[in-house]
Amino acid sequence: MEQLLQPLRDYGQFVVDNWTWLVWVGVAVAAVFASGCFAAAIAESRNRSPLVHFGLGCVMPVFYPLTIHNTMKYYTGDTSSLRREAKAEEDIQRMEGEPPTEGPPILKPSVDGPPVIDEETLGQPRVQFDESYFRQLTYDAKGNFRGPFQFIVNGTEFKVERIVEVLESVVVVENLNADGKTQRLRIPYSKVESCKELS
């Protein structure tokens, strides 16, 4: 047992004798690691590889992050994040017009010829409010919430400040109650009769 305890005693004595030196080493390691993380964060925010800049930030602590913070420009090449942003913008532009209809007009069978389009169906397109519709309305191209919106639910018209969350069968919206306080409502898609963005 004494043989097992002796290394612990030696280690404890080493810590007591050199505690100031150990504190300074700990502070230096933390500063190097923080410098690398800061450099990686700057690089990632400007569409660069964070891993490479993390290494450089550790090799040249403090100096490197401060240098790239002031000199690194945003990379405008074809990165995946930029492609996602362009696709989101394209989706939002598609939503600017009338809401999507449920499907093409129903064809009525004709007795002595090809099917004909039902005129009643053409005159009254039914809007399909579903998860994909509200997901495209939630954010703009820069990732900010869109809104406000005018909703009609079961014949009741009210203003919604923003769409907070889109779930499988309901949309979660945020509006102001009579006291001016923010409240959240869960509205089933089947109850939504109209939804349009207010300018």
C-alpha positions in Angstrom: 0.0 0.0 0.0 2.8 2.3 0.9 4.2 1.8 -2.6 0.9 3.1 -4.1 0.6 6.1 -1.9 4.2 7.3 -2.4 3.7 8.5 -6.0 0.6 10.5 -4.8 2.6 12.1 -2.1 5.4 13.0 -4.5 2.8 14.5 -6.9 1.2 16.5 -4.1 4.6 17.8 -3.0 5.4 18.8 -6.6 2.1 20.7 -6.9 2.7 22.6 -3.6 6.3 23.5 -4.6 5.4 24.6 -8.1 1.8 25.9 -7.9 2.6 29.3 -9.4 4.4 27.8 -12.3 1.5 25.4 -12.9 -1.1 28.2 -12.8 0.9 30.2 -15.4 1.1 27.1 -17.7 -2.7 26.5 -17.3 -3.4 30.2 -18.2 -1.0 29.9 -21.3 -2.7 26.7 -22.5 -6.2 28.3 -22.1 -5.1 31.4 -23.9 -3.7 29.4 -26.9 -6.8 27.3 -27.1 -9.1 30.4 -26.9 -7.0 32.1 -29.6 -7.5 29.1 -31.9 -11.2 29.0 -31.2 -11.6 32.8 -31.9 -9.7 32.5 -35.2 -11.8 29.5 -36.3 -15.0 31.4 -35.4 -13.9 34.4 -37.5 -12.9 32.2 -40.4 -16.2 30.3 -40.3 -18.3 33.5 -40.2 -16.5 34.5 -43.5 -17.0 31.2 -45.3 -13.5 29.9 -44.7 -12.2 26.6 -43.4 -12.3 26.8 -39.5 -9.9 23.9 -38.9 -7.0 25.5 -40.7 -7.5 28.9 -39.0 -7.9 27.1 -35.6 -4.4 25.7 -36.0 -2.9 29.0 -37.1 -4.6 30.7 -34.2 -3.0 28.3 -31.8 0.5 28.7 -33.4 0.2 32.5 -33.3 -2.0 33.2 -30.3 -3.7 36.6 -30.1 -1.8 38.1 -33.0 -3.4 35.9 -35.7 -7.1 36.3 -34.7 -6.7 40.1 -34.4 -5.0 40.2 -37.8 -7.7 38.2 -39.6 -10.5 40.0 -37.8 -9.4 43.2 -39.5 -8.1 41.9 -42.8 -10.0 38.7 -43.9 -12.7 39.4 -46.5 -15.9 37.4 -46.9 -15.3 34.5 -49.4 -17.8 34.8 -52.2 -17.0 31.5 -54.0 -19.5 28.7 -54.5 -19.8 27.3 -51.0 -22.5 25.1 -49.7 -23.8 27.7 -47.3 -24.2 30.2 -50.2 -25.9 27.6 -52.3 -28.4 27.0 -49.5 -29.0 30.7 -49.1 -29.6 31.1 -52.9 -32.1 28.2 -52.8 -33.9 29.7 -49.9 -34.2 33.0 -51.7 -35.5 31.2 -54.8 -38.1 29.4 -52.7 -39.2 32.6 -51.1 -39.5 34.4 -54.5 -41.8 31.6 -55.6 -44.0 32.2 -52.7 -44.5 35.9 -53.4 -47.5 35.3 -55.7 -50.7 33.5 -54.9 -50.5 30.5 -52.5 -50.1 27.2 -54.2 -53.2 25.3 -55.2 -53.9 21.8 -54.0 -53.5 20.3 -57.5 -54.5 20.7 -61.2 -58.2 21.0 -62.0 -60.2 17.8 -61.9 -60.9 16.4 -65.3 -64.5 15.3 -66.0 -65.0 12.4 -68.3 -66.7 13.2 -71.5 -69.1 10.8 -73.2 -67.7 11.1 -76.8 -64.3 12.6 -76.4 -61.4 13.3 -74.2 -61.9 14.5 -70.6 -62.8 18.2 -70.2 -61.8 20.6 -67.4 -64.5 21.3 -64.8 -65.2 25.1 -65.0 -66.4 25.2 -61.4 -63.0 23.8 -60.3 -61.2 26.4 -62.3 -63.1 29.2 -60.7 -62.6 28.1 -57.1 -59.0 26.9 -56.5 -58.6 25.5 -53.0 -55.4 26.7 -51.2 -53.4 24.0 -49.5 -52.0 25.3 -46.3 -49.5 22.7 -45.1 -46.0 22.3 -43.6 -44.1 23.1 -46.7 -46.2 26.2 -47.4 -45.6 27.7 -43.9 -41.9 26.6 -43.8 -41.2 28.8 -46.9 -43.1 31.7 -45.3 -41.2 31.6 -41.9 -37.8 33.1 -42.9 -36.5 35.5 -45.5 -33.3 35.0 -47.5 -31.1 36.4 -44.7 -32.6 34.1 -42.1 -34.8 36.7 -40.4 -38.4 36.1 -39.4 -40.9 37.3 -42.0 -44.2 39.0 -41.0 -46.6 40.3 -39.9 -49.3 38.1 -41.5 -53.1 38.3 -41.7 -54.7 34.9 -40.8 -58.3 33.8 -41.1 -59.0 30.8 -39.0 -62.6 29.4 -38.8 -63.9 32.7 -40.0 -62.0 34.8 -37.5 -59.5 37.3 -38.8 -56.5 38.3 -36.8 -52.9 39.6 -37.1 -49.9 37.4 -36.5 -46.5 39.0 -35.8 -44.5 36.0 -37.0 -44.5 32.2 -37.6 -42.4 30.7 -34.8 -42.4 27.0 -35.6 -43.7 24.7 -38.3 -44.7 21.2 -37.2 -46.2 18.2 -38.9 -49.9 19.1 -38.4 -49.9 22.6 -36.8 -48.2 25.9 -37.3 -47.1 27.8 -34.1 -47.5 31.6 -34.5 -46.8 34.6 -32.2 -49.2 37.5 -31.8 -50.1 40.2 -29.3 -53.1 39.8 -27.0 -55.4 42.6 -25.9 -53.0 43.6 -23.1 -50.1 43.9 -25.6 -48.4 40.8 -24.3 -46.9 38.2 -26.7 -48.7 34.9 -26.9 -48.1 31.8 -28.9 -50.9 29.9 -30.7 -50.9 26.4 -32.3 -53.1 26.4 -35.4 -54.0 23.2 -37.2 -53.5 23.4 -41.0 -57.0 22.2 -41.6 -58.4 25.3 -39.7 -56.5 27.9 -41.8 -58.7 29.6 -44.4 -56.4 32.4 -45.5 -52.9 33.6 -44.8 -51.2 36.6 -46.4 -48.1 38.6 -45.5 -48.8 42.3 -44.7 -46.5 44.8 -46.3 
